[in-house]
Amino acid sequence: MTRPPARIPGRRLLHSPGPTPIPDAVLQAMSAQPMDLADPRVDANIAVCERGLQRLLQTEAADVFLYAANGHGAWEAAVENLAAPGELVLIPGTGHFSESWAVQTEALGRTVVRTPWREGWPIDPDAVEQVLRDDKARAIKAVFAVHTDTASGVTSDIGAIRRAIDAARHPALLVADVVASLGATPFAMDELGVDVALGASQKGLMCPPGVAFVGVNAAAFAAAQRNAAPRFYWDWIRRKHDISYRKFCGTPPQNLLLGMEAALGLIFAEGLETVWRRHAQIARAVHAAVEGWREGGALDFFARDGASRSVAVTTVALADGIDVEALRSLARERFQVAIAGGLGPLTGRVLRIGHLGDCNPAIILGAIGGIEAALVALGVAVGNGGTRRAVQSLACD
Ligand SMILES: Cc1ncc(COP(=O)(O)O)c(C=O)c1O
């Protein structure tokens, strides 16, 4: 293995779909000495994060609980609070992330009912409705739906899942994983009828990994109160507390929370709608590039339907014989663009371009140009219009 160079000239562009680049203001906010736990700044910082996340989730009805954890921690919190061992949850197929959540849920002793994953397509709400109609005993406690599956690059319609639950007249709670979509695409927890929304710090929130959060409405909180299964660290009842130490079930991750306060401040200063529009515009540029590349016949969109293509991550299907790991290392080491490969069943079959969080037109053009250069250097047929189309998309948008 060749040794990486001691110094990278300029800046390497990070286009994995999480962790994402961290704005300087967030890095600076985290660069602070820890505070003693009785310092009122600790409480004030946590309160700003809780309120900011409520605003980001667009909820007035839900409490926000924060964890020193990653997204898997937030998944575990939903499982532990909403179903007892042996009880059922429905996890509609979205690909790698729905399946990972299902495997974790089963490992915790709960029973998972799945709807099939249709490669390249969002969740099928009719399949969800059918499963719920067939559940005559009303045994399914919750539907765990991944909003954007970061592996497939497909965003599902959470409102359609709420309508499916209602059409089946089923009491199951709706839990949405917004790990990859929050802060990138519109999501309004209360309006969508979502009972629990869960996320993590390292994607649209532009923070380092290490903070997970859940928004929990009254129905979900009541379900947790009824659930007698033993739990401690993830327990919402225990975390609904005025004292910061109790809210975190221990010492809060102070520096990460200082970063989160700064990141939320950046998002609201830019304006949430402007942030969503920027993500959509940048995604259109990436999609324009892929439209150009696919003319070479070796690459294509993994998401079959343009309307469900994520604004946060684009998954590009590769023809057989393209070595995605060679492509990634060429892009990273020679052209200074870090991209992601496939996960789970898509390993070796796709590349993924993250375009969420702290991104702008110049950055995305640099990334697209670097990826195209890597494709050309590897001898992949990419037509000759990918980067040009991205430029046109941004120029005319
Ligand atoms: C949609 C989605 N859910 C959950 C997770 C798990 O998050 P983490 O890796 O922080 O545990 C990820 C991670 O990428 C994700 O993309």
The ligand as an SDF file (V2000), in Angstrom:
LIG
                    3D

 16 16  0  0  0  0  0  0  0  0999 V2000
  -30.7550    6.7890    7.1720 C   0  0  0  0  0  0  0  0  0  0  0  0
  -29.7750    6.3510    8.2130 C   0  0  0  0  0  0  0  0  0  0  0  0
  -30.2350    5.8410    9.3730 N   0  0  0  0  0  0  0  0  0  0  0  0
  -29.4010    5.4400   10.3380 C   0  0  0  0  0  0  0  0  0  0  0  0
  -28.0440    5.5210   10.1790 C   0  0  0  0  0  0  0  0  0  0  0  0
  -27.1400    5.0380   11.2590 C   0  0  0  0  0  0  0  0  0  0  0  0
  -26.4330    6.1240   11.7670 O   0  0  0  0  0  0  0  0  0  0  0  0
  -25.0080    5.9380   12.4900 P   0  0  0  0  0  0  0  0  0  0  0  0
  -24.0420    5.4970   11.4590 O   0  0  0  0  0  0  0  0  0  0  0  0
  -24.7290    7.3220   13.0170 O   0  0  0  0  0  0  0  0  0  0  0  0
  -25.1930    4.9410   13.5680 O   0  0  0  0  0  0  0  0  0  0  0  0
  -27.5160    6.0620    9.0080 C   0  0  0  0  0  0  0  0  0  0  0  0
  -26.0650    6.1740    8.8030 C   0  0  0  0  0  0  0  0  0  0  0  0
  -25.5800    6.5490    7.7780 O   0  0  0  0  0  0  0  0  0  0  0  0
  -28.4090    6.4830    8.0070 C   0  0  0  0  0  0  0  0  0  0  0  0
  -27.9570    6.9840    6.8620 O   0  0  0  0  0  0  0  0  0  0  0  0
  1  2  1  0
  2  3  1  0
  2 15  2  0
  3  4  2  0
  4  5  1  0
  5  6  1  0
  5 12  2  0
  6  7  1  0
  7  8  1  0
  8  9  2  0
  8 10  1  0
  8 11  1  0
 12 13  1  0
 12 15  1  0
 13 14  2  0
 15 16  1  0
M  END
$$$$
